[in-house]
Amino acid sequence: MLEAFSFIETSGGIEQWVHKSNDLQVLLYPDATAPVVTFMVTYRVGSRNEIPGNTGATHFLEHMMFKGTERFNKQAGTSVFNVLQRVGAMVNATTWMDRTNYFELLPKAHLPLAMEIEADRMRFARLSPEDVTSEKTVILNEFDRGDNEPTQNLYQTVWSMAYLAHPYHHSTIGWRSDIEQTTPEKLRAFYDTFYWPDNATLSIIGDIDREQALAWVHQYFGSLPKSTIPRPEVTIKEPQQRGERRITVRKEAELGSVMIAFKNPEGLHTDNDALDMLSMVLGSGKNSRLYRALTDQGLTVAAYAANSRHRDPGLFYLFGYQAMGVRHAKIEKAILKVIKEVQKNGITQEELDRARQKIKTSMAFDRDGSYNIASELNEAIAIGDWKFYTEYVTRIGAVTVADVQRVAQTYLIEDRRTIGWHLPK
C-alpha cells in the first residue's frame, strides 16, 4: 500500500508520510525494544482555535469522543475504554492550547484495533444530547477543582491578564458560563470544522513493520475524505504590551505565591532556545539562582522558572511559593533582582553547560519508551514542526552565554511583564 502514500522526509530515524487522497500525515518510528506500539492521533486544534462564547469546546469534545460512535459505545458493551482495555491497552487523551491528542499504548498485535477505533471516531462521533448533559456535570466539577486550587488559579489568572486579544487569554477548560451553555449543536459544528484527516497527524511508534503499518492506515483511514468545511485560521495578533500589568488573587490557603511572567516569541523561534536555557539557570535545582536567592534565604519554600513554547508567543515565567511570614513584595523584589543580575552581568559558561546537560538528561528520560516519544512528538507538532523533536539537541547546543544575556535583556523587561500575587485568605 505504499503507493497510497507520498514519502516526505526523514529525521532522527522518524519517517513522514502523507496519504495522497486525504492529506493525513503519518509519522513512523520503528523501535523493537519491546513488543508494544504507541498509536497517537494529534489534531491541530486546541483552545487557541476557540472563540468567545464557545471556550472549552476542544476539551469538552475530548470528553465526548470517549462516548463513542454507533459502532463503539457503552450501551452496546463496546465502549472505547472497554474494547481497548480488554486487550491490555493504556488509553487516554489530552487537550492543550495548540493541539488535542488521543492515544493507545498496546501490544503490537492489537494496533489494527486502535486504528479502527480512532478512524471511526474521527468522523462518526455520536455527540448525543444525553451524553452532552451528563458530561457537562463532570467537566464543571473538573473546572471547580482547578478554580479552587490556588496555584492553578493564579497561573491562569496571570495568563488571562497577559493576553487581552489572543485566545491564550482563556484556559483550555474554558469559562464556566461557556461550559454551562454548551450544546450538542455547538460541539457538532466544532467537530465538523476540525476533526478531519487533513488536520491530523498519526504517530506510530514501536515494534512495527513500515509497510504493514501504512497498509493498516490506508485500510482504516484511507476512505475518510478531506475536510469539506473551511478551517478558520487564527490570525489575531496580541497587541504590543506597553506597560506592566498586575493582578491579585485571594483564595483560601495557608501560604501565598508570586508569579512574574514575560511575553516570549512564537514556539519555533530560536530565541526560545536561549530562554529555555535561562529558565534552567534560574530555576532548576539547588544550584539555580532562584533557589540561592530566595529559598536559601528563607523567602520561599520553593521557586522555579519555565519557558512555555506555543504556536504563537507564550510566556516565560517565574514562580515563588511564599515562606511563612514573608511579604509578597519582598519575594517579588528578590525575583526581579535575580533577573536584573543576569541582564547586567550575564551567566557563566559553567551555568550554561550545567543547564544544557540537565536538559539533555531530562530528554533522555522523556524519550524512553514509545509513549514518551509519541508524547514529545505531539508537542512538536503542536508548535508547528514535528522535526523540532529531532533537532532540539542541536538547537540548544548552539546557545551561547551571550545569547542568554541577550534574550534576558530583550524579553524580560518591565513593559512585557505581568505580575500576579496569590494572597491567602
The 8 nearest C-alpha neighbors of each residue, nearest first, counted from 0:
[[1, 214, 2, 3, 213, 210, 217, 4],
 [0, 2, 3, 4, 210, 213, 214, 5],
 [1, 3, 0, 4, 5, 19, 18, 6],
 [4, 2, 1, 0, 19, 18, 5, 217],
 [5, 3, 18, 19, 2, 17, 1, 16],
 [4, 6, 17, 16, 7, 19, 18, 3],
 [5, 7, 16, 8, 15, 4, 17, 14],
 [8, 6, 15, 16, 5, 17, 9, 14],
 [9, 7, 15, 14, 6, 10, 16, 13],
 [8, 10, 14, 13, 15, 12, 11, 7],
 [11, 9, 13, 12, 389, 14, 386, 8],
 [12, 10, 389, 13, 9, 390, 386, 14],
 [11, 13, 10, 9, 28, 14, 29, 27],
 [14, 12, 28, 10, 9, 11, 27, 26],
 [15, 13, 9, 27, 26, 8, 12, 16],
 [16, 14, 26, 7, 8, 25, 9, 6],
 [15, 17, 6, 25, 7, 5, 24, 4],
 [18, 16, 24, 5, 4, 23, 22, 25],
 [17, 19, 4, 22, 23, 20, 21, 3],
 [18, 20, 4, 22, 3, 21, 17, 5],
 [19, 21, 18, 22, 221, 224, 3, 225],
 [20, 22, 225, 224, 23, 18, 19, 197],
 [23, 21, 197, 18, 17, 19, 20, 24],
 [22, 24, 196, 197, 18, 17, 21, 199],
 [25, 23, 17, 200, 16, 201, 22, 199],
 [24, 26, 201, 16, 200, 15, 17, 202],
 [25, 27, 202, 15, 14, 201, 203, 16],
 [28, 26, 203, 14, 13, 204, 202, 29],
 [27, 29, 13, 204, 30, 203, 12, 205],
 [28, 30, 205, 207, 206, 204, 27, 31],
 [31, 29, 205, 206, 32, 28, 204, 207],
 [30, 32, 206, 33, 205, 34, 29, 207],
 [31, 33, 30, 34, 206, 205, 368, 35],
 [32, 34, 31, 35, 206, 205, 30, 36],
 [35, 33, 206, 107, 106, 31, 32, 36],
 [36, 34, 106, 107, 33, 105, 206, 205],
 [37, 35, 205, 107, 204, 105, 104, 206],
 [38, 36, 104, 204, 370, 369, 103, 203],
 [37, 39, 203, 103, 102, 202, 36, 104],
 [40, 38, 102, 202, 101, 201, 37, 41],
 [39, 41, 201, 101, 100, 200, 102, 42],
 [42, 40, 100, 200, 199, 99, 377, 39],
 [43, 41, 199, 99, 44, 98, 198, 100],
 [42, 44, 98, 198, 199, 41, 381, 97],
 [45, 43, 98, 42, 97, 99, 48, 193],
 [44, 46, 97, 98, 96, 47, 95, 48],
 [45, 47, 96, 171, 48, 49, 57, 95],
 [46, 48, 166, 45, 96, 49, 97, 167],
 [49, 47, 46, 45, 44, 233, 50, 166],
 [50, 48, 46, 54, 47, 53, 51, 166],
 [49, 51, 53, 54, 52, 48, 166, 47],
 [52, 50, 53, 54, 49, 177, 166, 169],
 [51, 53, 177, 54, 50, 176, 180, 49],
 [52, 54, 51, 50, 177, 56, 49, 55],
 [55, 53, 173, 56, 49, 52, 51, 177],
 [173, 54, 56, 172, 58, 57, 171, 59],
 [57, 55, 59, 54, 58, 53, 60, 186],
 [58, 56, 60, 59, 55, 45, 46, 61],
 [57, 59, 61, 60, 55, 56, 94, 172],
 [60, 58, 56, 62, 61, 57, 55, 63],
 [59, 61, 63, 57, 62, 58, 56, 64],
 [60, 62, 58, 64, 59, 63, 57, 92],
 [63, 61, 60, 59, 64, 65, 58, 134],
 [62, 64, 60, 66, 65, 61, 59, 126],
 [63, 65, 61, 66, 62, 67, 60, 124],
 [66, 64, 67, 63, 62, 79, 61, 78],
 [67, 65, 63, 64, 72, 130, 68, 78],
 [66, 68, 72, 65, 71, 64, 124, 78],
 [67, 69, 124, 71, 125, 70, 123, 72],
 [68, 70, 71, 72, 125, 67, 123, 124],
 [71, 69, 68, 72, 77, 67, 119, 75],
 [72, 70, 77, 68, 78, 67, 69, 79],
 [71, 73, 78, 67, 77, 74, 75, 68],
 [72, 74, 78, 76, 75, 77, 71, 66],
 [75, 73, 76, 72, 77, 78, 71, 69],
 [74, 76, 77, 73, 72, 71, 78, 70],
 [77, 75, 73, 74, 78, 72, 81, 71],
 [78, 76, 71, 72, 75, 73, 82, 81],
 [79, 77, 72, 73, 71, 81, 80, 76],
 [78, 80, 82, 81, 71, 65, 83, 67],
 [79, 81, 83, 78, 82, 84, 90, 65],
 [82, 80, 78, 84, 83, 79, 85, 77],
 [81, 83, 85, 79, 80, 77, 84, 78],
 [82, 84, 85, 88, 80, 86, 81, 79],
 [85, 83, 88, 87, 86, 81, 80, 82],
 [84, 86, 83, 82, 87, 81, 88, 80],
 [87, 85, 84, 83, 88, 82, 109, 105],
 [88, 86, 84, 85, 105, 83, 89, 106],
 [89, 87, 105, 84, 83, 104, 86, 90],
 [88, 90, 104, 103, 105, 84, 87, 91],
 [91, 89, 103, 102, 88, 104, 80, 92],
 [90, 92, 102, 101, 103, 89, 93, 100],
 [93, 91, 101, 100, 102, 61, 94, 90],
 [94, 92, 100, 99, 95, 101, 91, 61],
 [95, 93, 99, 58, 98, 45, 100, 57],
 [94, 96, 98, 45, 97, 171, 99, 46],
 [95, 97, 46, 45, 47, 98, 171, 94],
 [96, 98, 45, 381, 44, 95, 47, 43],
 [99, 97, 45, 44, 43, 381, 95, 42],
 [100, 98, 94, 42, 41, 93, 45, 44],
 [99, 101, 41, 92, 40, 93, 42, 102],
 [102, 100, 92, 40, 39, 91, 41, 93],
 [103, 101, 39, 38, 90, 91, 92, 40],
 [102, 104, 90, 38, 89, 37, 105, 88],
 [103, 105, 37, 89, 88, 36, 38, 90],
 [104, 106, 88, 35, 36, 103, 107, 87],
 [107, 105, 35, 108, 109, 34, 36, 88],
 [106, 108, 35, 36, 109, 110, 34, 105],
 [107, 109, 106, 110, 111, 35, 105, 34],
 [110, 108, 112, 107, 111, 106, 105, 113],
 [109, 111, 113, 112, 107, 108, 114, 36],
 [112, 110, 114, 113, 109, 115, 215, 108],
 [113, 111, 115, 109, 114, 110, 116, 83],
 [112, 114, 110, 116, 115, 111, 117, 103],
 [115, 113, 111, 117, 112, 116, 118, 110],
 [114, 116, 112, 118, 113, 117, 219, 111],
 [115, 117, 119, 113, 114, 118, 120, 112],
 [118, 116, 114, 120, 119, 115, 121, 113],
 [119, 117, 121, 115, 116, 220, 120, 114],
 [120, 118, 116, 117, 121, 123, 115, 122],
 [119, 121, 123, 124, 122, 117, 118, 68],
 [122, 120, 118, 119, 194, 117, 123, 195],
 [121, 123, 120, 124, 119, 194, 195, 118],
 [124, 122, 120, 119, 68, 121, 125, 69],
 [125, 123, 68, 120, 67, 126, 122, 64],
 [124, 126, 68, 127, 123, 67, 69, 66],
 [127, 125, 124, 183, 63, 128, 131, 130],
 [126, 128, 130, 129, 125, 131, 183, 132],
 [129, 127, 131, 130, 183, 132, 126, 182],
 [130, 128, 132, 127, 131, 133, 126, 134],
 [129, 131, 133, 127, 132, 128, 134, 126],
 [130, 132, 128, 134, 129, 133, 135, 127],
 [133, 131, 129, 135, 130, 134, 128, 136],
 [132, 134, 130, 135, 131, 136, 129, 137],
 [135, 133, 137, 131, 136, 132, 130, 138],
 [134, 136, 138, 132, 137, 133, 131, 139],
 [135, 137, 139, 134, 138, 133, 140, 132],
 [136, 138, 134, 140, 135, 139, 141, 133],
 [137, 139, 141, 135, 140, 136, 142, 134],
 [140, 138, 142, 136, 141, 137, 135, 143],
 [139, 141, 143, 137, 138, 142, 136, 144],
 [142, 140, 138, 144, 139, 143, 137, 145],
 [141, 143, 139, 145, 140, 144, 146, 138],
 [144, 142, 146, 140, 145, 141, 147, 139],
 [145, 143, 141, 147, 142, 146, 140, 148],
 [144, 146, 148, 142, 143, 147, 151, 141],
 [145, 147, 143, 152, 144, 148, 142, 151],
 [146, 148, 144, 145, 143, 149, 152, 250],
 [147, 149, 145, 151, 146, 150, 152, 144],
 [150, 148, 152, 151, 250, 147, 153, 252],
 [151, 149, 153, 152, 148, 154, 256, 421],
 [152, 150, 154, 153, 149, 148, 155, 145],
 [151, 153, 149, 155, 150, 146, 154, 148],
 [152, 154, 156, 150, 151, 155, 149, 157],
 [155, 153, 151, 157, 152, 156, 150, 158],
 [156, 154, 158, 152, 157, 153, 159, 151],
 [155, 157, 159, 153, 158, 154, 152, 160],
 [156, 158, 160, 159, 154, 155, 419, 161],
 [159, 157, 161, 155, 160, 156, 168, 162],
 [160, 158, 168, 156, 157, 162, 161, 169],
 [159, 161, 157, 158, 162, 156, 163, 417],
 [160, 162, 158, 159, 417, 157, 163, 168],
 [163, 161, 168, 159, 160, 165, 164, 158],
 [162, 164, 165, 168, 161, 160, 237, 159],
 [165, 163, 237, 162, 166, 168, 238, 236],
 [164, 166, 237, 167, 162, 168, 163, 235],
 [167, 165, 168, 47, 169, 164, 49, 46],
 [168, 166, 169, 165, 47, 162, 170, 96],
 [169, 167, 159, 162, 166, 165, 158, 163],
 [170, 168, 167, 166, 159, 173, 171, 174],
 [171, 169, 173, 172, 155, 168, 167, 46],
 [170, 172, 46, 173, 55, 95, 96, 58],
 [171, 173, 55, 170, 58, 142, 174, 54],
 [55, 174, 172, 54, 170, 171, 169, 175],
 [173, 175, 177, 176, 54, 178, 55, 172],
 [174, 176, 178, 177, 179, 173, 139, 142],
 [175, 177, 179, 178, 174, 180, 52, 173],
 [178, 176, 180, 174, 179, 175, 52, 53],
 [179, 177, 175, 181, 180, 176, 174, 55],
 [178, 180, 176, 177, 181, 175, 135, 139],
 [181, 179, 177, 178, 176, 182, 52, 53],
 [180, 182, 178, 179, 177, 185, 183, 53],
 [183, 181, 185, 184, 180, 186, 131, 128],
 [182, 184, 186, 185, 128, 187, 126, 131],
 [183, 185, 187, 182, 186, 188, 181, 189],
 [186, 184, 182, 188, 187, 183, 189, 181],
 [185, 187, 189, 183, 188, 184, 190, 182],
 [188, 186, 190, 184, 189, 185, 191, 183],
 [187, 189, 191, 185, 186, 190, 184, 192],
 [188, 190, 186, 192, 187, 191, 185, 193],
 [191, 189, 187, 192, 194, 188, 193, 186],
 [192, 190, 188, 189, 193, 187, 194, 228],
 [193, 191, 189, 190, 228, 230, 188, 194],
 [192, 194, 190, 191, 195, 189, 198, 44],
 [195, 193, 190, 121, 191, 192, 122, 198],
 [194, 196, 198, 197, 226, 193, 225, 121],
 [197, 195, 23, 199, 198, 225, 21, 22],
 [196, 198, 22, 23, 195, 199, 225, 21],
 [199, 197, 196, 195, 43, 42, 193, 194],
 [200, 198, 42, 196, 41, 197, 23, 43],
 [199, 201, 24, 41, 25, 40, 23, 202],
 [200, 202, 25, 40, 39, 26, 24, 203],
 [201, 203, 26, 39, 38, 25, 27, 373],
 [204, 202, 38, 27, 37, 26, 201, 28],
 [203, 205, 28, 37, 369, 36, 29, 27],
 [206, 204, 36, 30, 29, 369, 207, 35],
 [205, 207, 31, 30, 34, 29, 35, 36],
 [208, 206, 29, 205, 209, 212, 30, 36],
 [207, 209, 211, 210, 212, 29, 206, 213],
 [210, 208, 212, 211, 207, 213, 27, 29],
 [209, 211, 213, 212, 208, 214, 1, 0],
 [210, 212, 214, 208, 213, 209, 215, 207],
 [213, 211, 215, 209, 214, 210, 208, 216],
 [214, 212, 216, 210, 215, 211, 217, 209],
 [215, 213, 211, 0, 217, 212, 216, 210],
 [214, 216, 218, 212, 217, 213, 219, 211],
 [217, 215, 213, 214, 218, 219, 220, 212],
 [216, 218, 221, 214, 215, 220, 219, 213],
 [219, 217, 215, 216, 221, 220, 214, 222],
 [218, 220, 216, 217, 115, 221, 118, 215],
 [221, 219, 217, 216, 223, 118, 222, 218],
 [222, 220, 217, 223, 218, 219, 216, 20],
 [221, 223, 220, 224, 219, 218, 217, 21],
 [222, 224, 220, 221, 225, 21, 196, 122],
 [225, 223, 21, 222, 226, 196, 20, 195],
 [224, 226, 21, 197, 196, 195, 227, 223],
 [225, 227, 228, 195, 224, 197, 229, 196],
 [226, 228, 225, 229, 224, 192, 191, 195],
 [227, 229, 226, 192, 230, 191, 193, 225],
 [230, 228, 231, 227, 192, 226, 193, 232],
 [229, 231, 192, 228, 232, 193, 226, 198],
 [232, 230, 229, 233, 48, 192, 234, 228],
 [231, 233, 234, 230, 48, 235, 229, 47],
 [232, 234, 235, 48, 231, 47, 236, 166],
 [233, 235, 232, 236, 231, 165, 237, 48],
 [236, 234, 233, 165, 237, 164, 166, 232],
 [237, 235, 238, 165, 234, 164, 233, 311],
 [236, 238, 165, 164, 239, 235, 162, 163],
 [239, 237, 236, 240, 164, 163, 165, 162],
 [238, 240, 241, 237, 415, 236, 414, 242],
 [239, 241, 415, 242, 238, 414, 243, 237],
 [242, 240, 414, 239, 415, 243, 413, 238],
 [241, 243, 414, 240, 244, 415, 413, 416],
 [242, 244, 414, 416, 413, 417, 415, 245],
 [245, 243, 417, 418, 242, 416, 246, 160],
 [246, 244, 418, 417, 419, 243, 247, 160],
 [245, 247, 419, 418, 420, 248, 244, 157],
 [248, 246, 420, 419, 421, 249, 245, 422],
 [249, 247, 421, 422, 420, 250, 153, 246],
 [248, 250, 422, 423, 421, 424, 247, 251],
 [251, 249, 423, 424, 149, 252, 248, 422],
 [250, 252, 424, 423, 249, 253, 149, 147],
 [253, 251, 423, 254, 250, 424, 255, 149],
 [252, 254, 423, 255, 251, 424, 323, 422],
 [255, 253, 252, 321, 423, 323, 256, 322],
 [254, 256, 421, 422, 321, 423, 320, 253],
 [257, 255, 320, 321, 421, 319, 420, 258],
 [256, 258, 420, 319, 318, 419, 421, 320],
 [259, 257, 318, 419, 317, 418, 260, 420],
 [258, 260, 418, 317, 316, 417, 419, 318],
 [261, 259, 316, 417, 416, 315, 314, 418],
 [260, 262, 416, 315, 415, 314, 411, 316],
 [263, 261, 314, 415, 313, 315, 312, 410],
 [262, 264, 314, 313, 312, 315, 410, 261],
 [265, 263, 312, 268, 266, 313, 271, 262],
 [266, 264, 312, 311, 310, 268, 267, 309],
 [265, 267, 308, 309, 310, 268, 382, 311],
 [266, 268, 265, 269, 382, 383, 271, 310],
 [267, 269, 270, 266, 265, 271, 264, 272],
 [268, 270, 271, 272, 267, 273, 394, 266],
 [271, 269, 272, 273, 268, 274, 406, 264],
 [270, 272, 274, 269, 273, 268, 275, 266],
 [273, 271, 275, 270, 269, 274, 395, 276],
 [272, 274, 276, 403, 271, 275, 270, 398],
 [273, 275, 271, 277, 276, 272, 278, 270],
 [276, 274, 272, 278, 273, 277, 306, 271],
 [275, 277, 273, 279, 274, 278, 354, 280],
 [276, 278, 274, 280, 279, 275, 281, 403],
 [279, 277, 304, 281, 275, 305, 276, 280],
 [278, 280, 283, 276, 282, 277, 281, 354],
 [281, 279, 277, 287, 278, 282, 354, 350],
 [282, 280, 288, 287, 278, 279, 289, 277],
 [281, 283, 303, 304, 287, 279, 289, 278],
 [284, 282, 279, 287, 280, 303, 281, 285],
 [285, 283, 286, 287, 282, 290, 279, 303],
 [284, 286, 287, 290, 291, 283, 288, 282],
 [287, 285, 284, 288, 291, 290, 283, 280],
 [288, 286, 281, 282, 290, 283, 285, 280],
 [287, 289, 281, 291, 290, 292, 286, 282],
 [288, 290, 292, 281, 291, 282, 287, 293],
 [289, 291, 294, 287, 293, 288, 292, 285],
 [290, 292, 295, 288, 289, 293, 294, 287],
 [293, 291, 289, 290, 288, 296, 295, 294],
 [294, 292, 298, 296, 290, 289, 299, 295],
 [293, 295, 299, 290, 297, 296, 298, 300],
 [296, 294, 291, 297, 293, 290, 292, 298],
 [295, 297, 293, 294, 298, 292, 291, 299],
 [298, 296, 294, 295, 299, 293, 322, 300],
 [297, 299, 293, 322, 296, 294, 325, 330],
 [300, 298, 322, 321, 294, 320, 301, 293],
 [299, 301, 322, 294, 320, 321, 298, 302],
 [302, 300, 299, 320, 294, 319, 303, 290],
 [301, 303, 319, 318, 320, 289, 290, 282],
 [302, 304, 282, 318, 317, 283, 319, 289],
 [303, 305, 317, 282, 278, 316, 318, 281],
 [306, 304, 278, 316, 315, 307, 317, 303],
 [305, 307, 315, 275, 278, 314, 308, 316],
 [308, 306, 314, 313, 315, 305, 309, 266],
 [309, 307, 266, 313, 306, 265, 310, 382],
 [310, 308, 266, 382, 311, 313, 265, 312],
 [309, 311, 382, 266, 265, 383, 97, 381],
 [310, 312, 265, 309, 313, 266, 264, 382],
 [313, 311, 265, 264, 263, 309, 266, 262],
 [312, 314, 263, 309, 307, 262, 308, 311],
 [315, 313, 262, 263, 261, 307, 316, 260],
 [314, 316, 306, 261, 260, 305, 263, 307],
 [317, 315, 260, 259, 305, 304, 314, 261],
 [316, 318, 304, 259, 258, 303, 260, 305],
 [317, 319, 258, 303, 302, 257, 304, 259],
 [318, 320, 302, 257, 256, 299, 301, 321],
 [321, 319, 256, 299, 301, 300, 302, 255],
 [320, 322, 299, 256, 255, 254, 319, 300],
 [321, 323, 299, 300, 298, 325, 324, 320],
 [324, 322, 325, 321, 254, 299, 298, 300],
 [323, 325, 322, 326, 321, 298, 254, 327],
 [326, 324, 323, 322, 298, 321, 327, 329],
 [325, 327, 328, 329, 324, 330, 321, 298],
 [326, 328, 330, 329, 331, 325, 257, 420],
 [329, 327, 331, 326, 330, 332, 325, 333],
 [328, 330, 332, 327, 326, 331, 333, 325],
 [331, 329, 333, 327, 332, 328, 334, 298],
 [332, 330, 328, 334, 333, 329, 327, 335],
 [331, 333, 329, 335, 330, 334, 328, 336],
 [332, 334, 336, 330, 331, 335, 329, 337],
 [335, 333, 337, 331, 336, 332, 330, 338],
 [334, 336, 338, 332, 337, 333, 339, 331],
 [335, 337, 333, 339, 334, 338, 332, 340],
 [338, 336, 334, 340, 335, 339, 333, 341],
 [337, 339, 335, 341, 336, 340, 342, 334],
 [340, 338, 342, 336, 341, 337, 343, 335],
 [339, 341, 343, 337, 338, 342, 344, 336],
 [342, 340, 345, 338, 344, 339, 343, 346],
 [341, 343, 339, 408, 340, 407, 404, 345],
 [344, 342, 340, 341, 339, 345, 404, 408],
 [343, 345, 341, 340, 342, 346, 404, 339],
 [346, 344, 341, 404, 342, 343, 347, 400],
 [347, 345, 341, 400, 350, 344, 348, 404],
 [346, 348, 350, 349, 351, 400, 345, 352],
 [347, 349, 351, 350, 352, 400, 346, 399],
 [348, 350, 352, 347, 351, 353, 346, 354],
 [351, 349, 353, 347, 348, 352, 354, 280],
 [350, 352, 348, 354, 349, 353, 355, 347],
 [353, 351, 355, 349, 354, 350, 348, 356],
 [352, 354, 350, 356, 351, 355, 349, 357],
 [355, 353, 357, 351, 356, 352, 279, 280],
 [354, 356, 352, 358, 353, 357, 351, 359],
 [355, 357, 359, 353, 358, 354, 360, 352],
 [358, 356, 360, 354, 359, 355, 361, 353],
 [357, 359, 361, 355, 356, 360, 362, 354],
 [358, 360, 362, 356, 361, 357, 363, 355],
 [361, 359, 357, 363, 362, 358, 356, 364],
 [360, 362, 358, 364, 363, 359, 357, 365],
 [361, 363, 365, 359, 360, 364, 366, 358],
 [362, 364, 360, 366, 361, 365, 359, 367],
 [363, 365, 361, 367, 362, 366, 360, 371],
 [366, 364, 362, 363, 367, 371, 361, 372],
 [367, 365, 372, 371, 363, 364, 362, 368],
 [366, 368, 364, 365, 371, 363, 372, 369],
 [369, 367, 371, 370, 366, 372, 205, 365],
 [368, 370, 372, 204, 205, 371, 37, 373],
 [371, 369, 373, 372, 37, 368, 374, 104],
 [370, 372, 374, 366, 373, 368, 369, 365],
 [371, 373, 366, 369, 375, 374, 370, 376],
 [374, 372, 376, 370, 371, 375, 377, 369],
 [373, 375, 377, 371, 376, 372, 370, 378],
 [374, 376, 372, 377, 378, 373, 371, 379],
 [377, 375, 379, 373, 374, 378, 385, 388],
 [376, 378, 374, 380, 375, 379, 373, 41],
 [379, 377, 381, 375, 380, 376, 382, 374],
 [378, 380, 385, 376, 381, 382, 377, 387],
 [381, 379, 385, 384, 377, 383, 378, 382],
 [382, 380, 378, 97, 379, 98, 383, 377],
 [383, 381, 310, 309, 379, 380, 266, 384],
 [382, 384, 380, 381, 310, 379, 385, 267],
 [385, 383, 380, 386, 379, 387, 382, 381],
 [384, 386, 380, 379, 387, 376, 388, 383],
 [387, 385, 388, 389, 384, 390, 10, 379],
 [386, 388, 390, 385, 379, 389, 391, 384],
 [389, 387, 386, 390, 391, 379, 376, 385],
 [390, 388, 386, 11, 387, 391, 10, 392],
 [389, 391, 387, 393, 388, 392, 386, 394],
 [392, 390, 394, 393, 387, 388, 389, 395],
 [391, 393, 394, 395, 390, 396, 359, 389],
 [394, 392, 396, 391, 390, 395, 397, 389],
 [393, 395, 391, 396, 392, 397, 390, 272],
 [396, 394, 397, 398, 392, 393, 272, 391],
 [397, 395, 393, 394, 398, 392, 355, 399],
 [396, 398, 395, 394, 399, 393, 272, 392],
 [399, 397, 395, 396, 273, 402, 272, 400],
 [400, 398, 402, 401, 397, 403, 351, 273],
 [399, 401, 403, 402, 346, 348, 404, 351],
 [400, 402, 404, 399, 403, 405, 345, 398],
 [403, 401, 405, 399, 400, 404, 273, 398],
 [402, 404, 273, 400, 406, 405, 401, 277],
 [405, 403, 345, 407, 401, 402, 406, 342],
 [404, 406, 402, 408, 407, 403, 409, 401],
 [407, 405, 409, 408, 403, 404, 410, 402],
 [406, 408, 404, 411, 405, 409, 342, 410],
 [407, 409, 405, 342, 406, 410, 411, 404],
 [410, 408, 406, 407, 405, 411, 412, 404],
 [409, 411, 412, 407, 406, 408, 263, 261],
 [412, 410, 407, 261, 408, 409, 413, 415],
 [413, 411, 415, 410, 414, 416, 408, 409],
 [412, 414, 416, 415, 243, 242, 411, 261],
 [413, 415, 242, 243, 241, 412, 416, 240],
 [416, 414, 261, 413, 412, 240, 262, 243],
 [417, 415, 261, 243, 413, 260, 414, 412],
 [416, 418, 244, 260, 245, 243, 259, 161],
 [419, 417, 259, 245, 258, 244, 260, 246],
 [420, 418, 246, 258, 247, 245, 257, 157],
 [421, 419, 257, 247, 256, 422, 248, 258],
 [420, 422, 248, 255, 256, 249, 247, 153],
 [421, 423, 249, 255, 248, 420, 424, 250],
 [424, 422, 252, 251, 250, 255, 249, 254],
 [423, 251, 250, 249, 422, 252, 253, 254]]
